[in-house]
Amino acid sequence: MHPLRTLTLCLLLGSAASYGAETKATGPALIKADNEPPATNKVTITVKGDKRVIESNGIPDHKVSKFPNRGNPNPISEQKYRLEVPANPQPKSGAATRMMSAWGVALNGVVFDPGTAEVYNDGDRSSPWHYEALSSNKTMGTTPKIKSGLGLDENHGHVQPNGAYHYHGLPTLLLERLSGGEKQMTHVGWAADGYPVYAIYAYTKAEDPKSPLKNMKSSYRLKTADRGGDGKTTPTGKPDGSFGLDFEYVAGLGDLDEFGGRSGVTPEFPKGTYYYVLTEDFPFIPRKFKGTPDPSFSKQRMDPHANLGGQAGGAGQRKGGPGQGKGGPGMGKGRPGGHPPFDGPPPFDGPPKGEAPAAK
């Protein structure tokens, strides 16, 4: 096995073990990625005026697990993405902008989409109590899909009903290729607001590229107070990581701000920039934006044939999908079947607690 892949998987397993010991949430088992994708990856990234344009067919450039699988009934199919991000992003003043659809895009043209459609007790998707794809405790899984897992492969990816393969966490095999198997600060993509995205490591001293690399830690932690729900539409018990709302932001707790990033120099931006970091702990992929996300990442723009309530059935799905009641996983009663084209935004804490340092 490749050195970085071994290191990354060991770190992930180690994080899961310690996380599970503390929270009793073990998260889903990942499926080995030993299948070639059904088509060839196609992606171009160009700068046109004040926009960086990413055109892609959404097919990964690495191996994936078999899809459909027990936890995910959808085959991978080509997409027609034309995504735009600001070439010179600026921080947004005031309240943080939350994720409204896909959060960003990897350099291989596969989107980062960390949210889930699954809601506590199969409730309405407008509920804030969405399950976490990478840390949900199956004993909390009143939703059938959570009990059986979401069919995530070792890249923390799976497939939407429209065939869109997407990442819920670290893109393991993409990171292995981009880093050359070395421990280094590795640029892996762009957020929808235009800031660069790195994976796991950054310089210990943000402004010093000669300082040692450090595994970046988020500044989110589990809440300590009971959830206080009614057990029907809202969960009860002590927060264990099953839901995004189980976590809270504490300034200075880790290395990153509430947006999941920091300001400093990087190999690609030696004069400095604001940048995000994908982490091995929650939120894995950030859920908020330092800047203003481009509307090309909205649900309607990425899949113009979708409706806001979700797609009926979805590509490769039987009615309702395996282990699902009518209406599909995580959908409220009376809604069309299947997932929406992108899993959606589970809010995971309260209002922002102040602005992060200005981007450079």
C-alpha positions in Angstrom: 0.0 0.0 0.0 1.2 3.5 -0.8 2.9 5.2 2.2 0.5 8.2 2.3 -2.5 6.0 1.8 -1.4 3.9 4.7 -0.7 7.0 6.9 -4.0 8.6 5.9 -6.1 5.4 6.6 -4.3 4.8 9.9 -4.9 8.3 11.0 -8.5 8.1 10.0 -8.9 4.8 11.9 -7.1 6.2 14.8 -9.3 9.2 14.9 -12.4 7.0 14.6 -11.2 4.8 17.5 -10.5 7.7 19.9 -13.5 9.5 18.7 -15.6 6.4 19.2 -14.2 5.9 22.7 -15.2 9.4 23.7 -18.5 9.7 21.9 -19.7 6.1 21.3 -20.2 7.1 17.7 -18.2 4.8 15.5 -19.4 6.0 12.1 -19.9 4.0 9.0 -17.6 1.2 7.7 -15.9 2.3 4.5 -16.0 0.0 1.4 -12.8 -0.8 -0.4 -12.3 1.2 -3.6 -11.2 -1.5 -6.0 -13.3 -0.8 -9.1 -12.6 1.5 -12.0 -15.1 4.3 -12.6 -17.5 3.8 -15.5 -16.0 6.5 -17.7 -12.8 8.6 -18.1 -12.3 11.6 -15.9 -12.6 14.9 -17.9 -11.9 18.2 -16.2 -10.5 21.6 -17.2 -9.7 24.5 -14.9 -9.2 28.0 -16.5 -9.2 31.6 -15.4 -11.5 33.8 -17.4 -11.6 37.4 -16.3 -12.5 37.5 -12.6 -13.7 33.9 -12.5 -12.0 30.5 -12.2 -14.0 28.1 -14.3 -14.1 24.4 -13.6 -15.7 22.2 -16.3 -16.0 18.5 -15.5 -17.9 15.3 -16.1 -17.8 14.5 -12.4 -16.1 11.2 -12.9 -13.3 10.6 -10.4 -9.8 9.9 -11.6 -9.2 7.1 -9.0 -10.7 3.8 -8.1 -14.1 3.6 -6.4 -16.1 0.9 -4.7 -18.8 -0.9 -6.5 -21.9 1.2 -7.1 -24.8 0.4 -6.6 -24.1 -1.3 -3.3 -26.0 -2.3 -0.2 -26.0 1.2 1.3 -26.2 3.2 -2.0 -28.5 2.1 -4.8 -27.2 4.5 -7.4 -24.7 3.9 -10.3 -22.1 6.6 -11.2 -22.8 8.5 -14.4 -21.3 11.5 -16.2 -22.4 15.0 -15.2 -22.1 18.3 -17.1 -20.6 20.7 -14.5 -19.7 24.2 -15.3 -18.7 25.7 -11.9 -17.3 29.2 -11.4 -15.5 30.6 -8.4 -14.0 34.1 -7.8 -10.4 34.2 -9.1 -9.7 36.8 -6.4 -12.0 35.9 -3.5 -12.8 38.4 -0.8 -14.0 37.8 2.8 -17.6 38.5 3.4 -18.4 40.9 6.3 -21.2 40.1 8.7 -22.8 36.7 9.4 -21.2 33.6 7.9 -22.7 32.2 4.7 -23.8 28.6 5.2 -23.6 25.9 2.6 -26.7 25.8 0.4 -25.7 23.0 -1.9 -22.3 21.6 -2.8 -19.5 23.2 -0.8 -16.7 23.1 -3.3 -15.0 21.1 -6.0 -11.8 19.0 -6.0 -9.1 19.4 -8.7 -10.4 16.3 -10.4 -13.9 17.9 -10.9 -15.7 15.8 -8.2 -17.7 18.0 -5.8 -17.4 18.2 -2.1 -20.8 17.7 -0.6 -20.6 16.9 3.1 -24.3 17.2 4.1 -26.8 14.4 4.2 -30.5 14.1 3.4 -31.2 11.7 6.2 -33.1 13.3 9.1 -33.9 12.0 12.6 -36.8 9.6 12.6 -37.3 10.0 8.9 -38.5 13.6 9.5 -39.0 16.4 7.1 -35.8 17.5 5.5 -36.4 21.1 6.8 -35.5 19.7 10.2 -32.0 20.8 11.4 -31.4 17.3 12.8 -29.6 15.8 9.9 -27.4 12.8 10.5 -23.6 13.0 10.0 -22.3 10.8 7.2 -19.0 10.1 8.8 -19.8 9.9 12.5 -23.4 8.8 13.0 -23.9 6.2 15.7 -26.0 3.4 14.1 -27.9 2.9 17.4 -29.4 6.4 16.8 -30.3 5.3 13.3 -34.1 5.5 13.3 -33.7 6.2 9.6 -33.2 2.9 7.7 -30.3 4.3 5.6 -28.3 5.2 8.7 -28.8 1.7 10.1 -27.4 0.1 7.0 -24.8 2.8 6.3 -24.6 5.1 3.3 -22.4 3.0 1.1 -19.4 5.2 1.4 -16.2 4.0 -0.2 -12.7 4.6 1.2 -12.6 8.0 -0.5 -15.5 8.9 1.7 -17.6 9.1 -1.5 -20.8 7.8 -2.8 -23.4 8.5 -5.5 -26.5 10.7 -5.7 -29.7 9.4 -7.5 -28.7 11.5 -10.6 -25.4 9.6 -10.7 -23.2 12.3 -9.2 -20.3 10.8 -7.3 -19.2 13.2 -4.5 -17.1 13.4 -1.4 -18.3 13.6 2.2 -14.7 13.7 3.6 -11.1 13.4 2.7 -10.7 12.2 -0.9 -8.1 9.5 0.0 -6.9 8.3 -3.4 -7.0 11.8 -4.9 -4.9 13.0 -2.0 -2.5 10.1 -2.5 -2.0 11.0 -6.2 -1.7 14.8 -5.7 0.8 14.5 -2.8 2.9 11.9 -4.5 2.6 9.8 -1.3 4.5 12.4 0.7 3.5 14.2 3.9 3.1 17.8 2.6 0.8 20.7 2.3 -1.4 19.5 -0.6 -3.8 21.7 -2.6 -6.9 19.5 -3.4 -9.6 21.9 -4.7 -11.5 25.1 -4.5 -14.4 26.1 -2.3 -17.5 27.7 -3.9 -16.3 31.1 -2.6 -13.0 30.8 -4.5 -10.6 30.2 -1.6 -8.2 27.2 -2.0 -8.7 23.9 -0.2 -5.9 21.9 1.4 -6.0 18.5 3.0 -4.9 17.5 6.6 -1.5 19.3 6.8 -0.4 23.0 7.0 2.6 24.9 8.3 2.8 25.0 12.1 3.5 28.7 11.8 1.0 30.0 9.3 3.4 32.6 7.8 6.6 30.4 7.8 6.9 27.8 5.0 10.0 26.5 6.7 8.1 25.6 9.9 7.2 21.9 10.4 4.0 20.5 9.0 1.1 20.0 11.4 -2.0 17.9 11.3 -4.7 20.6 11.4 -7.4 20.3 14.0 -10.8 21.9 13.8 -12.2 24.1 16.6 -15.4 22.2 16.9 -16.3 19.9 19.8 -19.2 17.9 21.1 -21.7 19.8 23.2 -22.1 18.6 26.7 -25.7 19.4 27.4 -28.4 16.8 26.5 -30.2 17.4 23.3 -33.5 17.9 25.1 -35.6 16.5 22.3 -39.0 14.8 22.4 -37.8 11.5 20.9 -40.3 11.9 18.0 -39.2 14.8 15.8 -36.0 15.7 17.8 -33.5 13.3 19.4 -32.9 12.9 23.1 -29.8 12.0 25.0 -26.2 13.2 25.2 -24.6 14.4 22.0 -22.4 11.7 20.5 -21.7 13.0 17.0 -24.6 11.4 15.2 -25.9 14.9 14.1 -24.3 18.1 13.0 -26.1 19.8 15.8 -24.2 17.7 18.3 -21.2 20.0 17.8 -20.3 23.6 18.7 -17.5 25.9 17.7 -15.1 27.1 20.4 -12.7 29.8 19.2 -9.0 28.8 19.6 -9.8 25.2 20.5 -8.0 23.9 17.4 -5.9 25.4 14.6 -8.8 26.5 12.3 -11.5 29.1 12.6 -15.3 28.6 12.5 -15.2 28.4 8.7 -12.6 25.6 8.8 -9.7 27.7 7.6 -6.9 30.1 8.4 -4.8 32.8 6.8 -1.1 32.1 5.8 1.3 31.2 3.1 1.0 28.0 1.0 3.1 26.5 -1.7 0.7 27.8 -4.3 0.3 31.2 -2.6 3.7 32.2 -1.2 2.5 35.7 -0.5 -0.4 34.4 1.6 -4.1 33.8 1.3 -7.0 32.5 3.3 -7.4 28.8 2.8 -9.6 25.9 4.0 -8.3 22.6 5.4 -10.1 19.2 5.1 -9.7 17.5 8.5 -9.8 14.1 10.0 -12.2 15.3 12.7 -15.5 17.1 12.5 -16.6 18.9 10.3 -14.2 16.9 7.9 -15.3 19.2 5.0 -16.3 22.8 6.1 -19.9 23.8 6.1 -19.6 27.6 6.0 -17.9 30.1 3.8 -15.4 32.9 4.6 -16.4 34.6 1.3 -19.5 34.5 -0.9 -20.2 31.2 -2.7 -20.8 31.4 -6.4 -24.4 30.6 -7.5 -23.1 28.0 -10.0 -22.9 25.7 -7.0 -26.6 25.9 -6.3 -28.8 22.9 -6.7 -30.7 24.2 -9.7 -27.6 25.2 -11.5 -25.7 22.0 -11.0 -28.7 19.9 -12.0 -31.3 22.0 -13.8 -33.7 19.0 -14.1 -33.9 18.6 -10.3 -36.7 20.0 -8.1 -36.1 21.2 -4.6 -38.1 18.3 -3.1 -35.8 15.7 -4.6 -36.0 13.4 -7.6 -38.5 10.7 -8.0 -36.7 7.4 -7.8 -33.4 8.6 -9.1 -31.0 6.9 -11.5 -30.7 3.2 -10.8 -33.2 3.2 -8.0 -36.2 1.1 -7.5 -39.2 3.0 -6.1 -38.1 4.2 -2.7 -34.8 2.3 -2.8 -33.7 -0.6 -0.8 -34.6 -0.5 2.9 -36.6 2.7 2.4 -40.3 3.5 2.8 -42.2 5.4 0.2 -40.6 8.7 -0.5 -37.0 7.6 -0.2 -34.4 8.1 2.5 -34.7 11.0 4.8 -37.6 12.6 2.9 -40.6 14.1 4.7 -44.0 12.6 4.2 -45.6 13.5 1.0 -42.3 14.5 -0.7 -41.1 12.9 -4.0 -39.0 9.8 -3.7 -35.2 9.7 -3.6 -32.4 12.1 -2.5 -32.2 15.6 -3.9 -29.3 15.9 -6.4 -27.1 17.2 -3.5 -27.4 16.0 0.0 -28.1 19.4 1.5 -26.9 21.6 4.3 -27.2 20.4 7.9 -26.6 23.4 10.1 -24.3 22.4 12.9 -24.1 25.2 15.4 -25.6 28.6 16.3 -24.9 31.9 14.8 -21.2 32.8 14.0 -19.2 34.0 17.0 -17.4 36.9 15.3 -15.3 37.3 12.2 -12.1 35.4 11.5 -8.9 37.3 10.7 -9.1 39.1 7.4 -8.0 37.2 4.4 -4.8 38.3 2.7 
